[in-house]
Amino acid sequence: MPSSVPSPPRRVARILRTSLFAQVACALVLGIVVGKLWPDVATDLQPLGDGFTRLIKTIISPLVFCVVVVGIAKAGDLKAFGRIGLKALIWFEVASTLALLIGLLAANVVRPGSGMNVDPATLDASAVDAKTGGGSLPTTTEFIVHSLPTSFVGAFAENSLLQVLILACLVGAALLHLGHTKVPKVLPAVEQAQEIIFAIVGFVMRLAPIAVFGAMAVLIGNYGLGVIETYGKLIILCYAAAALFVTLLAVALRLVTGLSLWKFLRYIREELLLALGTASTESVMPRVMQKLRKAGAREDAVGLVLPTGYSFNLDGASLYLSIGTLFIAQAVGVDLSMSQQITVVLVLMLTSKGMAGIPGSAFLALSATASSLGAIPAGAVALLLGVDRIMDSMRVVTNLLGNCVAVFAVSRWEGALDVERAKRVLDGEVVAEAEEEPAEPETAEGAASPAGPVSPASSAGPSGSVSPEAADGVPVVVVPPPLGKEAASENR
């Protein structure tokens, strides 16, 4: 007897019940409608988005710590970890500089601010101070010193990712130095803590549609849709430049790894939509780390490259800053020479590296750039106050994709990427159950090698079969998995 086909309403209800993407998309549309029709009500919904972001930030630092420690300990090679970090920094610098140059080229060709003839004296410079809280960007020395933790607990309490990364590297290196004989229970405990954190991420992500609804309602309620008409030329230019940069990222990813960025977009579509709605890449960082690991990137590469990119690889912000600087100059009638534009690039290469986590950092960077040129009135930065929030969507998506591509590229460069697994995952193929849940080793429970106990993650191969170190029940020293291959439990 043929099975009955569900009615359209039931199919829609099932999709809304099971698909996070559908839930977030509906919340996005509802937020726009509420913000447009009831702006006074919409502005009171700010706690919905802020509460979700606070919950996510609570688990970012412990998650990064666990992933990096486990990655270093299982890779078994601290030098390889150092190479990953160096290659990541090289990639970040090339990518962010390219973003700056694309922004300058686009602003010179389109000239979004020409013809505005704005008198800087009519602008409220104090509004910029209110936006930035009177703060300032750190100098290079301050940035480096602040990256060093003053206490173990303080790094987590302040949610400073760079400090947490340094602590994780030290702990991972100590585990490698001591070996399994002296601290046999530490690594399993960190792995278990990591699984607990990922479970918490799953719980918190159920609140994502509520957060997107609140954040989008507040945006439309505060700024309305009229701002798009006023700054239409600038907005279109920034988004078009971002699209060009993302296309170049797609080409680079294909050349370096053979993977498709468009398939990867489909793979993380829920996270992208959430980042768009909340205007925050931090809100999706835990889920993206989990998905990158499942897509074949090794734990140590994901744990180091992605969090570091949040401070060093702000490609979307670089695009916006270069276009914004020229927009301001053109709007007030200042024609920047080629040497001054080169100065813009050099200044932004430095200031954009210290922006993460600082309120109003884009305006601080723009003000610093204007001051270094001496030709643009500092108060002219206030021109971008009305459009800055609209640009958040462009910045967060470009930043997120730039960092994800960096993870794949650096992993491939270091031999820490399982390309075949990545292609299967991005193609939507279901990973074999044996790869997700490796079989228990055949050795007796608690049997230990000369280096200490053999954990299931070390004893089972990717297909769930017993690896050589546990074969025939003869315990030997556990050999770390070869570069480019992860233990099956790491891909869960």
ZASENU-880966 format. One record per residue (C-alpha): residue number from 0; chain; x negated, y, z. Coordinates in steps of 0.1 Angstrom, whole numbers, m for minus. Example, Ala and Ser with C-alpha at 12.3 -4.5 7.8 and 13.67 -1.06 7.14 Angstrom:
<drentis>
DRENTI  i  ch  px  py  pz
DRENTI  0  A  m123  m45  78
DRENTI  1  A  m137  m11  71
</drentis>
This chain:
<drentis>
DRENTI  i  ch  px  py  pz
DRENTI  0  A  0  0  0
DRENTI  1  A  m16  33  m10
DRENTI  2  A  m26  56  18
DRENTI  3  A  m5  88  21
DRENTI  4  A  m21  120  11
DRENTI  5  A  m21  146  39
DRENTI  6  A  m1  177  31
DRENTI  7  A  m20  210  24
DRENTI  8  A  m12  225  58
DRENTI  9  A  m25  194  75
DRENTI  10  A  m57  195  54
DRENTI  11  A  m62  231  62
DRENTI  12  A  m57  224  99
DRENTI  13  A  m81  196  98
DRENTI  14  A  m108  217  81
DRENTI  15  A  m103  245  107
DRENTI  16  A  m105  220  135
DRENTI  17  A  m137  202  123
DRENTI  18  A  m157  228  102
DRENTI  19  A  m176  255  121
DRENTI  20  A  m181  273  88
DRENTI  21  A  m144  276  82
DRENTI  22  A  m138  288  118
DRENTI  23  A  m165  315  116
DRENTI  24  A  m153  326  81
DRENTI  25  A  m117  330  94
DRENTI  26  A  m130  349  125
DRENTI  27  A  m150  372  102
DRENTI  28  A  m119  381  82
DRENTI  29  A  m97  385  113
DRENTI  30  A  m123  408  128
DRENTI  31  A  m123  430  98
DRENTI  32  A  m85  432  98
DRENTI  33  A  m83  440  135
DRENTI  34  A  m110  466  132
DRENTI  35  A  m93  483  103
DRENTI  36  A  m57  482  117
DRENTI  37  A  m64  487  154
DRENTI  38  A  m98  504  158
DRENTI  39  A  m91  515  194
DRENTI  40  A  m84  479  204
DRENTI  41  A  m113  466  184
DRENTI  42  A  m139  487  202
DRENTI  43  A  m130  470  235
DRENTI  44  A  m140  436  221
DRENTI  45  A  m177  442  224
DRENTI  46  A  m181  418  253
DRENTI  47  A  m171  388  231
DRENTI  48  A  m202  392  209
DRENTI  49  A  m225  403  237
DRENTI  50  A  m215  374  259
DRENTI  51  A  m222  348  232
DRENTI  52  A  m256  364  225
DRENTI  53  A  m265  364  262
DRENTI  54  A  m257  327  264
DRENTI  55  A  m279  319  234
DRENTI  56  A  m308  340  247
DRENTI  57  A  m307  320  279
DRENTI  58  A  m317  288  262
DRENTI  59  A  m341  302  235
DRENTI  60  A  m372  304  257
DRENTI  61  A  m369  269  273
DRENTI  62  A  m361  254  239
DRENTI  63  A  m392  270  223
DRENTI  64  A  m413  258  252
DRENTI  65  A  m401  222  250
DRENTI  66  A  m404  220  212
DRENTI  67  A  m439  234  211
DRENTI  68  A  m452  212  240
DRENTI  69  A  m437  180  225
DRENTI  70  A  m450  190  191
DRENTI  71  A  m486  195  202
DRENTI  72  A  m486  164  224
DRENTI  73  A  m472  141  197
DRENTI  74  A  m494  156  169
DRENTI  75  A  m524  148  190
DRENTI  76  A  m546  174  174
DRENTI  77  A  m549  209  188
DRENTI  78  A  m570  220  159
DRENTI  79  A  m542  212  135
DRENTI  80  A  m519  233  156
DRENTI  81  A  m544  262  154
DRENTI  82  A  m545  258  116
DRENTI  83  A  m507  260  115
DRENTI  84  A  m507  292  134
DRENTI  85  A  m534  308  112
DRENTI  86  A  m517  298  80
DRENTI  87  A  m484  311  93
DRENTI  88  A  m499  345  100
DRENTI  89  A  m514  346  65
DRENTI  90  A  m480  338  50
DRENTI  91  A  m462  364  72
DRENTI  92  A  m485  392  62
DRENTI  93  A  m482  384  25
DRENTI  94  A  m444  381  26
DRENTI  95  A  m438  412  47
DRENTI  96  A  m462  433  25
DRENTI  97  A  m444  421  m6
DRENTI  98  A  m411  431  10
DRENTI  99  A  m425  466  16
DRENTI  100  A  m437  470  m19
DRENTI  101  A  m404  458  m34
DRENTI  102  A  m386  483  m12
DRENTI  103  A  m408  512  m23
DRENTI  104  A  m405  502  m60
DRENTI  105  A  m367  500  m57
DRENTI  106  A  m364  534  m40
DRENTI  107  A  m386  551  m66
DRENTI  108  A  m366  537  m95
DRENTI  109  A  m331  543  m81
DRENTI  110  A  m338  573  m59
DRENTI  111  A  m308  568  m36
DRENTI  112  A  m313  601  m17
DRENTI  113  A  m318  624  m46
DRENTI  114  A  m292  652  m50
DRENTI  115  A  m281  651  m13
DRENTI  116  A  m300  684  m5
DRENTI  117  A  m297  679  33
DRENTI  118  A  m309  706  56
DRENTI  119  A  m328  689  84
DRENTI  120  A  m318  717  108
DRENTI  121  A  m282  706  106
DRENTI  122  A  m290  671  118
DRENTI  123  A  m287  661  155
DRENTI  124  A  m321  648  163
DRENTI  125  A  m310  639  199
DRENTI  126  A  m288  612  184
DRENTI  127  A  m319  593  175
DRENTI  128  A  m332  595  210
DRENTI  129  A  m299  582  223
DRENTI  130  A  m301  553  198
DRENTI  131  A  m337  544  209
DRENTI  132  A  m333  551  246
DRENTI  133  A  m363  575  244
DRENTI  134  A  m386  545  239
DRENTI  135  A  m416  540  216
DRENTI  136  A  m432  513  196
DRENTI  137  A  m462  497  213
DRENTI  138  A  m497  503  199
DRENTI  139  A  m516  473  185
DRENTI  140  A  m535  470  218
DRENTI  141  A  m504  472  239
DRENTI  142  A  m487  446  217
DRENTI  143  A  m515  421  221
DRENTI  144  A  m518  426  258
DRENTI  145  A  m480  424  263
DRENTI  146  A  m481  390  244
DRENTI  147  A  m502  376  273
DRENTI  148  A  m481  363  302
DRENTI  149  A  m486  377  337
DRENTI  150  A  m467  348  353
DRENTI  151  A  m453  315  342
DRENTI  152  A  m418  324  354
DRENTI  153  A  m419  360  342
DRENTI  154  A  m424  349  306
DRENTI  155  A  m391  330  307
DRENTI  156  A  m373  357  328
DRENTI  157  A  m382  384  303
DRENTI  158  A  m374  361  274
DRENTI  159  A  m407  371  257
DRENTI  160  A  m411  345  229
DRENTI  161  A  m448  352  223
DRENTI  162  A  m456  348  260
DRENTI  163  A  m436  315  261
DRENTI  164  A  m455  303  230
DRENTI  165  A  m488  309  246
DRENTI  166  A  m478  291  278
DRENTI  167  A  m464  262  257
DRENTI  168  A  m497  260  238
DRENTI  169  A  m517  259  271
DRENTI  170  A  m494  231  285
DRENTI  171  A  m496  211  253
DRENTI  172  A  m533  214  252
DRENTI  173  A  m535  203  288
DRENTI  174  A  m514  172  281
DRENTI  175  A  m537  163  253
DRENTI  176  A  m568  168  275
DRENTI  177  A  m554  148  304
DRENTI  178  A  m540  120  283
DRENTI  179  A  m511  97  293
DRENTI  180  A  m530  80  321
DRENTI  181  A  m531  110  345
DRENTI  182  A  m496  125  337
DRENTI  183  A  m476  97  322
DRENTI  184  A  m442  111  331
DRENTI  185  A  m446  148  320
DRENTI  186  A  m441  144  282
DRENTI  187  A  m410  121  286
DRENTI  188  A  m395  147  310
DRENTI  189  A  m401  175  286
DRENTI  190  A  m385  155  258
DRENTI  191  A  m355  148  280
DRENTI  192  A  m352  185  289
DRENTI  193  A  m353  193  252
DRENTI  194  A  m323  169  245
DRENTI  195  A  m304  186  273
DRENTI  196  A  m310  220  258
DRENTI  197  A  m298  209  224
DRENTI  198  A  m267  196  240
DRENTI  199  A  m261  230  256
DRENTI  200  A  m266  246  222
DRENTI  201  A  m238  224  209
DRENTI  202  A  m215  236  237
DRENTI  203  A  m223  273  232
DRENTI  204  A  m219  271  195
DRENTI  205  A  m182  263  200
DRENTI  206  A  m178  299  210
DRENTI  207  A  m193  312  178
DRENTI  208  A  m160  321  161
DRENTI  209  A  m149  342  191
DRENTI  210  A  m183  360  190
DRENTI  211  A  m181  367  153
DRENTI  212  A  m145  380  156
DRENTI  213  A  m155  404  184
DRENTI  214  A  m186  417  167
DRENTI  215  A  m170  423  134
DRENTI  216  A  m140  440  149
DRENTI  217  A  m163  464  168
DRENTI  218  A  m183  471  137
DRENTI  219  A  m153  481  116
DRENTI  220  A  m135  498  145
DRENTI  221  A  m165  520  152
DRENTI  222  A  m177  528  117
DRENTI  223  A  m147  520  95
DRENTI  224  A  m150  513  58
DRENTI  225  A  m155  549  48
DRENTI  226  A  m192  547  56
DRENTI  227  A  m196  524  26
DRENTI  228  A  m184  551  3
DRENTI  229  A  m207  577  18
DRENTI  230  A  m238  557  16
DRENTI  231  A  m227  534  m12
DRENTI  232  A  m258  539  m34
DRENTI  233  A  m282  532  m5
DRENTI  234  A  m263  501  7
DRENTI  235  A  m261  486  m28
DRENTI  236  A  m298  493  m34
DRENTI  237  A  m309  476  m1
DRENTI  238  A  m287  445  m7
DRENTI  239  A  m299  443  m44
DRENTI  240  A  m336  446  m32
DRENTI  241  A  m329  419  m6
DRENTI  242  A  m314  396  m33
DRENTI  243  A  m345  401  m54
DRENTI  244  A  m367  392  m25
DRENTI  245  A  m347  361  m17
DRENTI  246  A  m350  351  m53
DRENTI  247  A  m387  354  m51
DRENTI  248  A  m386  333  m19
DRENTI  249  A  m367  306  m38
DRENTI  250  A  m393  305  m65
DRENTI  251  A  m421  303  m39
DRENTI  252  A  m403  275  m20
DRENTI  253  A  m399  255  m52
DRENTI  254  A  m435  260  m62
DRENTI  255  A  m450  251  m28
DRENTI  256  A  m426  223  m17
DRENTI  257  A  m404  214  m46
DRENTI  258  A  m373  222  m25
DRENTI  259  A  m343  243  m35
DRENTI  260  A  m335  274  m14
DRENTI  261  A  m299  273  m27
DRENTI  262  A  m294  238  m13
DRENTI  263  A  m310  250  19
DRENTI  264  A  m285  279  20
DRENTI  265  A  m257  253  18
DRENTI  266  A  m273  233  45
DRENTI  267  A  m274  262  70
DRENTI  268  A  m243  281  58
DRENTI  269  A  m227  280  92
DRENTI  270  A  m258  296  108
DRENTI  271  A  m260  322  81
DRENTI  272  A  m224  332  85
DRENTI  273  A  m228  334  123
DRENTI  274  A  m259  355  119
DRENTI  275  A  m239  378  95
DRENTI  276  A  m211  381  120
DRENTI  277  A  m231  388  151
DRENTI  278  A  m259  407  133
DRENTI  279  A  m285  386  152
DRENTI  280  A  m309  360  141
DRENTI  281  A  m315  350  178
DRENTI  282  A  m279  337  180
DRENTI  283  A  m287  309  154
DRENTI  284  A  m324  302  163
DRENTI  285  A  m318  270  184
DRENTI  286  A  m295  255  157
DRENTI  287  A  m319  265  129
DRENTI  288  A  m348  249  147
DRENTI  289  A  m328  217  151
DRENTI  290  A  m318  216  114
DRENTI  291  A  m354  223  102
DRENTI  292  A  m366  193  123
DRENTI  293  A  m339  171  108
DRENTI  294  A  m349  183  73
DRENTI  295  A  m384  168  77
DRENTI  296  A  m405  196  92
DRENTI  297  A  m427  184  120
DRENTI  298  A  m419  196  155
DRENTI  299  A  m452  215  161
DRENTI  300  A  m447  234  128
DRENTI  301  A  m411  244  136
DRENTI  302  A  m419  252  172
DRENTI  303  A  m448  276  163
DRENTI  304  A  m439  291  129
DRENTI  305  A  m402  300  135
DRENTI  306  A  m405  318  169
DRENTI  307  A  m437  336  158
DRENTI  308  A  m419  348  126
DRENTI  309  A  m393  365  148
DRENTI  310  A  m421  390  158
DRENTI  311  A  m444  389  128
DRENTI  312  A  m422  382  97
DRENTI  313  A  m393  407  96
DRENTI  314  A  m390  407  58
DRENTI  315  A  m355  423  58
DRENTI  316  A  m366  450  82
DRENTI  317  A  m396  457  60
DRENTI  318  A  m374  462  30
DRENTI  319  A  m351  485  49
DRENTI  320  A  m379  506  64
DRENTI  321  A  m396  512  31
DRENTI  322  A  m363  521  13
DRENTI  323  A  m351  541  43
DRENTI  324  A  m383  562  44
DRENTI  325  A  m381  572  8
DRENTI  326  A  m343  578  11
DRENTI  327  A  m349  603  39
DRENTI  328  A  m376  621  20
DRENTI  329  A  m355  623  m12
DRENTI  330  A  m324  635  8
DRENTI  331  A  m343  664  24
DRENTI  332  A  m360  673  m9
DRENTI  333  A  m395  660  m1
DRENTI  334  A  m414  644  m30
DRENTI  335  A  m439  619  m17
DRENTI  336  A  m471  615  m37
DRENTI  337  A  m486  581  m45
DRENTI  338  A  m512  584  m17
DRENTI  339  A  m484  593  8
DRENTI  340  A  m464  562  m3
DRENTI  341  A  m495  540  2
DRENTI  342  A  m497  555  37
DRENTI  343  A  m461  545  42
DRENTI  344  A  m469  509  34
DRENTI  345  A  m500  509  57
DRENTI  346  A  m481  524  86
DRENTI  347  A  m451  501  82
DRENTI  348  A  m474  471  80
DRENTI  349  A  m484  479  116
DRENTI  350  A  m452  493  131
DRENTI  351  A  m430  465  118
DRENTI  352  A  m450  439  137
DRENTI  353  A  m441  453  171
DRENTI  354  A  m403  458  165
DRENTI  355  A  m388  426  178
DRENTI  356  A  m367  430  209
DRENTI  357  A  m370  468  212
DRENTI  358  A  m338  488  211
DRENTI  359  A  m335  510  181
DRENTI  360  A  m368  497  168
DRENTI  361  A  m360  506  131
DRENTI  362  A  m356  542  140
DRENTI  363  A  m387  542  161
DRENTI  364  A  m406  528  131
DRENTI  365  A  m391  554  108
DRENTI  366  A  m399  582  132
DRENTI  367  A  m435  570  135
DRENTI  368  A  m438  568  97
DRENTI  369  A  m424  603  93
DRENTI  370  A  m447  617  119
DRENTI  371  A  m478  600  103
DRENTI  372  A  m469  616  69
DRENTI  373  A  m463  651  83
DRENTI  374  A  m441  660  54
DRENTI  375  A  m407  646  66
DRENTI  376  A  m390  662  95
DRENTI  377  A  m386  637  124
DRENTI  378  A  m350  648  128
DRENTI  379  A  m342  636  93
DRENTI  380  A  m342  600  106
DRENTI  381  A  m307  608  120
DRENTI  382  A  m294  605  84
DRENTI  383  A  m295  567  87
DRENTI  384  A  m276  565  120
DRENTI  385  A  m242  560  102
DRENTI  386  A  m254  533  80
DRENTI  387  A  m278  513  101
DRENTI  388  A  m253  489  115
DRENTI  389  A  m241  481  79
DRENTI  390  A  m277  471  71
DRENTI  391  A  m279  446  99
DRENTI  392  A  m263  419  78
DRENTI  393  A  m290  424  51
DRENTI  394  A  m318  424  76
DRENTI  395  A  m308  394  96
DRENTI  396  A  m301  371  65
DRENTI  397  A  m334  381  48
DRENTI  398  A  m353  378  81
DRENTI  399  A  m338  343  87
DRENTI  400  A  m344  330  52
DRENTI  401  A  m379  344  52
DRENTI  402  A  m388  326  84
DRENTI  403  A  m372  293  73
DRENTI  404  A  m391  294  40
DRENTI  405  A  m423  301  60
DRENTI  406  A  m417  269  81
DRENTI  407  A  m413  247  50
DRENTI  408  A  m442  263  32
DRENTI  409  A  m467  262  61
DRENTI  410  A  m456  227  70
DRENTI  411  A  m462  216  34
DRENTI  412  A  m495  235  34
DRENTI  413  A  m506  216  65
DRENTI  414  A  m492  182  55
DRENTI  415  A  m465  184  83
DRENTI  416  A  m435  182  60
DRENTI  417  A  m417  150  49
DRENTI  418  A  m407  162  15
DRENTI  419  A  m386  131  6
DRENTI  420  A  m366  134  37
DRENTI  421  A  m361  171  32
DRENTI  422  A  m348  165  m3
DRENTI  423  A  m324  138  9
DRENTI  424  A  m311  160  37
DRENTI  425  A  m306  191  14
DRENTI  426  A  m289  169  m11
DRENTI  427  A  m263  161  15
DRENTI  428  A  m272  124  18
DRENTI  429  A  m265  108  51
DRENTI  430  A  m297  98  68
DRENTI  431  A  m298  60  76
DRENTI  432  A  m288  52  111
DRENTI  433  A  m320  33  116
DRENTI  434  A  m339  65  110
DRENTI  435  A  m318  84  135
DRENTI  436  A  m318  58  162
DRENTI  437  A  m350  37  162
DRENTI  438  A  m348  2  177
DRENTI  439  A  m363  m5  211
DRENTI  440  A  m399  m19  209
DRENTI  441  A  m402  m56  215
DRENTI  442  A  m427  m51  243
DRENTI  443  A  m415  m57  279
DRENTI  444  A  m401  m26  295
DRENTI  445  A  m427  m7  314
DRENTI  446  A  m456  m24  295
DRENTI  447  A  m484  1  293
DRENTI  448  A  m513  5  270
DRENTI  449  A  m548  16  282
DRENTI  450  A  m537  52  275
DRENTI  451  A  m505  48  295
DRENTI  452  A  m469  37  289
DRENTI  453  A  m457  33  254
DRENTI  454  A  m426  54  248
DRENTI  455  A  m399  44  223
DRENTI  456  A  m408  74  202
DRENTI  457  A  m443  61  198
DRENTI  458  A  m434  24  194
DRENTI  459  A  m408  25  166
DRENTI  460  A  m414  34  130
DRENTI  461  A  m391  56  110
DRENTI  462  A  m369  26  100
DRENTI  463  A  m366  13  135
DRENTI  464  A  m392  m15  131
DRENTI  465  A  m419  m21  157
DRENTI  466  A  m451  m2  148
DRENTI  467  A  m485  m19  149
DRENTI  468  A  m493  m7  183
DRENTI  469  A  m465  m28  198
DRENTI  470  A  m467  m58  174
DRENTI  471  A  m470  m93  188
DRENTI  472  A  m466  m78  223
DRENTI  473  A  m502  m68  224
DRENTI  474  A  m505  m32  238
DRENTI  475  A  m531  m10  222
DRENTI  476  A  m538  27  223
DRENTI  477  A  m510  47  208
DRENTI  478  A  m520  64  175
DRENTI  479  A  m502  96  167
DRENTI  480  A  m481  95  135
DRENTI  481  A  m499  106  103
DRENTI  482  A  m495  142  92
DRENTI  483  A  m463  148  72
DRENTI  484  A  m444  120  89
DRENTI  485  A  m424  125  121
DRENTI  486  A  m414  98  145
DRENTI  487  A  m378  90  140
DRENTI  488  A  m368  104  174
DRENTI  489  A  m382  137  165
DRENTI  490  A  m358  141  137
DRENTI  491  A  m327  136  158
</drentis>
